Amino acid sequence: MNPPRDKTIIAISTPPGYGGIGIIRLSGSESVALTKKLLRSNGEIKFIPNQAVLHYLRNPETGFPIDETIITFFQSPQSYTGEDVIEISCHGSPVVLSEIIRLLLSFGGELAQPGEFTLRAFLNHRLDLAQAEAINDLIQAQTTYQAQVAARQLRGSLSKQLQPIKKELVDLIVHFESSVEFVEDDLSAIDLKFFILQLDRFIDAITKLTSSYRIGRVIKSGIRLALVGRPNVGKSSIFNQLLNQDRAIITHIPGTTRDILVESFSLYGIPVFLIDTAGLHETEDFVEQIGMERTKIALSEADFIIAVFEANKSSSVDDLDYFGQFPVNLYVINKCDLGINLPDSFTHCLSQSRPIALISALTGQGMEELRQLIYHEITRGTQAGNQDVIITNERHFLVLQQALDALQRAKLDLVSGFTEEVALTNLHRALRNIGEITGETLIGDVINQIFSTFCIGK
């Protein structure tokens, strides 16, 4: 999808539908000329870079007015794409937007493909590939924390972290290449120790980055969290408490929930898809049987499962065995406001298995502690500071894993007594892998695939 440099692309950059404002973006050498054809006195108009000016658009075919707009001109190379860019801000009517687009295309403009504006920015070195991918992540962010992490990467946090590693790796490769070309002697013991320590620093730095993917994956994609338990243990009450709204129907009648219910919320910045399920029990009721089958399907697809018990019921070890068929991550004992009356054998087995939260969904007792415990278990205690680089992109993680493997193999080559020439193969591989993050060594098909996931107009 490498765009011809002589083509000027056009797209609507605001979401479809009606709104107070709609923005049309043009990028290319003909952006100014095409826009002037919509103005009444096109020959006399001069666009000043970085200034937003009121202009009236007209249809040159009929002479009828189209809309009053604000037009902003960004001159190459100081623009988003690195080319001449025009942004036309008009009223957000689909009819008006469509008419302007139709006319611009009739003048010789070309409709932009998904992500083509950002692709041009990448090809014109306005940003690297990691930053370009961060733009897509920022647009699709569902929580404030997701947006903060994406914005950090948009500012080049990952690229800056990799730059010194790449530079030192290049220096090491150059040294080894020179040794192979001009020197017949083997590495001295002092040099060998120094180079191995250097590789250890590279390995430690990349290991830290890859380990951040544990929490980064959760931040980006969220988790599916399912509540499971016997009828009337308070799953729906917990569901409502976690959502901070009365979403599930609650009654004293067992079996009120007969189907799964799914809602989303943010848990300290992590998107959570919360699933309330039908109570599991033996029944002859056909509708309840269907509900329990759906519960089992939902549990098989969940990333995190909470098993709920009542504090004042005679739950037994058999209940634990029953719920043991599911990969339970956390136990919750509900209705603690009524007192805790559980067999010692049950509580002993419970405490030996998974973390336990004591709560009352009716009064809210222990709910904040439950949220914190869920977050801790989801992230496995991994904490990310405000300035830490977090890997959220699976492509980045896999490429860094490959670079890490190459560096470890290069170190093993040197430790095992192989020559610099043998180690160079893996050092070059690691350098190529690191370059794939920023797009310096990535093939065109992969780049096209990445940008095809963007929305049109970005």
C-alpha positions, -999 to 999 in steps of 0.1 A, spaced: 0 0 0 29 24 -7 10 55 -20 21 72 -52 37 105 -41 19 124 -69 -16 115 -56 -35 138 -32 -56 117 -8 -89 128 7 -110 114 36 -135 124 63 -116 123 96 -145 125 120 -169 96 129 -199 89 106 -232 103 115 -245 138 125 -225 162 146 -217 198 154 -185 196 132 -171 174 105 -135 174 93 -123 166 58 -85 160 55 -64 163 23 -27 154 20 -5 158 -11 10 183 -34 -24 193 -48 -42 198 -15 -42 236 -18 -51 236 -55 -81 212 -50 -94 232 -20 -92 265 -39 -116 251 -65 -143 252 -39 -138 289 -30 -156 318 -47 -124 338 -53 -100 310 -56 -73 329 -76 -70 356 -49 -68 333 -19 -35 325 -3 -33 300 25 -10 309 54 6 279 71 -8 270 106 -36 295 104 -73 286 106 -94 309 84 -131 312 77 -140 304 41 -173 299 23 -175 269 0 -195 268 -32 -203 242 -58 -185 253 -89 -209 232 -110 -240 251 -99 -226 282 -81 -247 273 -51 -232 277 -16 -223 245 3 -213 256 38 -192 281 58 -160 264 70 -128 268 88 -98 258 67 -64 252 81 -32 247 60 -2 228 72 27 232 49 52 204 40 72 192 58 57 206 90 25 186 89 12 153 102 20 134 70 51 155 60 32 167 29 9 197 23 -22 191 44 -55 209 44 -82 203 70 -117 216 62 -139 219 93 -175 222 83 -209 215 99 -212 178 107 -239 170 82 -234 138 62 -249 155 31 -225 184 33 -195 162 39 -204 138 11 -209 167 -13 -175 182 -5 -158 148 -9 -176 142 -42 -164 175 -56 -128 171 -44 -127 136 -60 -140 150 -93 -112 176 -93 -86 147 -93 -82 138 -57 -82 102 -45 -101 86 -17 -77 76 11 -73 40 21 -75 29 58 -45 43 77 -30 60 46 -25 94 62 -5 77 90 13 55 65 25 86 46 37 100 79 57 69 85 71 68 50 80 105 53 98 98 86 75 119 106 71 90 131 83 55 133 62 23 131 59 19 169 46 55 172 22 49 143 7 18 160 3 38 192 -19 62 173 -43 34 165 -42 22 202 -49 58 213 -80 61 191 -93 27 203 -86 33 240 -115 24 263 -100 36 296 -80 66 307 -50 43 316 -51 27 281 -50 62 266 -21 72 288 0 42 279 -7 47 242 1 85 244 34 76 261 43 53 232 32 79 207 58 102 222 84 76 213 90 60 247 96 25 233 117 38 204 138 59 228 143 29 251 156 8 222 178 34 206 208 31 229 206 -7 227 206 -5 190 235 20 188 257 -1 212 248 -33 193 258 -17 160 291 -7 176 297 -42 188 289 -56 154 313 -32 137 340 -42 161 335 -79 154 333 -73 117 366 -54 118 382 -82 139 371 -108 113 383 -87 84 416 -75 96 428 -95 127 438 -131 128 441 -134 165 414 -146 188 397 -123 213 417 -117 245 402 -128 278 397 -92 288 379 -83 256 357 -114 258 346 -106 294 338 -70 283 317 -81 253 298 -107 274 290 -81 300 277 -58 272 255 -86 259 242 -92 295 231 -55 296 213 -59 263 196 -91 275 186 -75 308 171 -45 291 151 -65 266 140 -90 293 125 -61 313 106 -49 282 92 -84 274 82 -90 310 60 -58 309 38 -76 283 22 -95 311 4 -64 323 5 -47 289 -16 -74 272 -43 -70 299 -42 -32 297 -48 -33 260 -72 -62 256 -89 -64 290 -102 -96 306 -134 -117 307 -142 -121 344 -170 -146 353 -189 -151 386 -199 -186 394 -217 -202 423 -248 -220 436 -282 -202 432 -289 -173 455 -253 -169 468 -253 -132 457 -235 -133 424 -259 -107 409 -254 -84 439 -217 -86 435 -221 -80 398 -240 -48 405 -216 -37 431 -186 -41 408 -204 -22 381 -217 5 405 -252 2 390 -283 -20 394 -278 -40 362 -288 -75 372 -322 -83 387 -319 -93 424 -346 -112 444 -346 -136 473 -359 -164 449 -332 -189 440 -325 -191 402 -335 -155 393 -306 -154 369 -313 -179 341 -290 -166 314 -256 -150 313 -253 -113 316 -223 -93 303 -213 -57 311 -180 -38 310 -163 -16 335 -128 -2 342 -108 -18 371 -80 7 379 -77 14 341 -80 -23 330 -111 -30 308 -131 -58 324 -160 -77 307 -179 -89 337 -201 -120 333 -230 -129 357 -240 -166 353 -269 -188 362 -265 -206 395 -252 -242 391 -274 -269 405 -294 -300 396 -327 -292 380 -354 -306 358 -364 -272 346 -356 -271 308 -349 -233 308 -326 -235 337 -307 -264 321 -301 -242 290 -289 -214 313 -264 -237 330 -251 -250 297 -245 -214 287 -228 -208 321 -204 -236 314 -196 -222 279 -190 -188 294 -167 -202 321 -147 -221 294 -141 -188 276 -134 -167 307 -99 -154 316 -106 -151 353 -132 -169 374 -145 -160 408 -164 -187 428 -189 -173 453 -201 -190 485 -224 -179 513 -210 -171 547 -239 -186 567 -247 -217 546 -234 -252 552 -211 -253 522 -189 -284 521 -157 -298 506 -180 -313 480 -188 -278 468 -151 -272 463 -147 -304 444 -177 -294 422 -162 -260 414 -128 -276 410 -138 -286 375 -134 -249 366 -101 -230 367 -112 -208 396 -88 -179 404 -104 -164 434 -129 -174 461 -155 -149 476 -175 -155 507 -205 -133 505 -231 -122 531 -206 -118 558 -228 -92 574 -250 -121 586 -221 -138 603 -197 -165 592 -209 -201 598 -188 -224 576 -174 -258 585 -137 -258 595 -129 -284 569 -144 -262 542 -125 -230 552 -93 -250 556 -95 -264 521 -105 -230 508 -75 -212 523 -51 -238 509 -63 -234 474 -69 -198 462 -70 -162 476 -102 -155 496 -122 -123 499 -148 -118 527 -175 -94 516 -211 -83 519 -225 -73 485 -256 -59 504 -237 -34 526 -206 -30 504 -184 -44 531 -151 -56 516 -159 -46 480 -130 -22 476 -106 -49 490 -122 -73 465 -114 -49 436 -78 -46 448 -75 -84 451 -89 -90 416 -65 -64 402 -35 -79 420 -44 -114 408 -50 -102 372 -16 -84 371 1 -109 394 14 -81 414 32 -65 384 34 -27 389 41 -2 361 52 33 370 41 64 351 73 66 332 78 28 326 77 15 290 49 -11 288 47 -35 258 10 -37 249 14 -48 213 17 -86 206 39 -79 175 64 -60 196 65 -87 222 71 -115 197 98 -95 179 115 -87 212 114 -123 222 132 -132 189 158 -105 196 163 -118 231 168 -153 218 194 -141 193 213 -122 219 213 -152 243 226 -174 215 253 -149 206 264 -148 243 265 -186 243 286 -186 211 312 -164 229 312 -183 262 315 -216 243 347 -204 226 334 -198 191 349 -170 170 334 -136 165 322 -147 131 299 -172 146 285 -148 171 279 -122 144 251 -142 128 230 -139 159 240 -103 166 228 -93 131 196 -112 137 190 -93 170 197 -60 152 171 -68 125 146 -78 151 150 -45 170 146 -26 137 113 -44 131 98 -25 161 104 9 145 99 -3 109 134 1 97 139 -36 87 102 -46 82 90 -59 48 63 -41 29 35 -67 33 37 -66 71 36 -28 71 5 -29 48 -12 -53 71 -5 -31 101 -19 1 85 -50 -18 71 -63 -20 107 -66 18 109 -98 37 103 -102 57 71 -92 93 76 -63 85 100 
